[in-house]
Amino acid sequence: MSSVRSKIGKAVRRLRAEAGFSQEGFADHCGFHRTYIGAIERGEKNLTTDSLERIARALGLTFFDLIRQADEGRG
């Protein structure tokens, strides 16, 4: 597993939980399938910038804020 994917996955999991979403609820909010969100959170998906931007917007963040939080290890 890529350390970048792992960091992003951990950040998405933390931010999703802080926002009060279940995986299924968050997936619906983003327009993704629940299993896709689970794979992201486990660091198994190599995300496109479009997917990262959709996730960030769903969390009320910018693309760069999401990447920054993942990079800073706040996941």
C-alpha positions, 0 to 999 in steps of 0.5 A: 500500500502506498504511504500517500494512499494510506495517509489520504485514506486515514484523513478521509476516515477521520474527517468523515467520522468527525462530520458524522457520516457513516461510510454509506451515508458519506458515499451517497453524499459524494456519489460513490459506492460504499465499498469504494469509500471503504477501499479509499479509507484502507488506502487501496485506491489510487484516486484521481484528482477529480475523485479527491476534489469530490471527497474534499467538497463533500467534507467542506474542504478544498482539494488542497486542504484535504491533501494538507491534512493527509500530509500532516498526518492528521488522519 
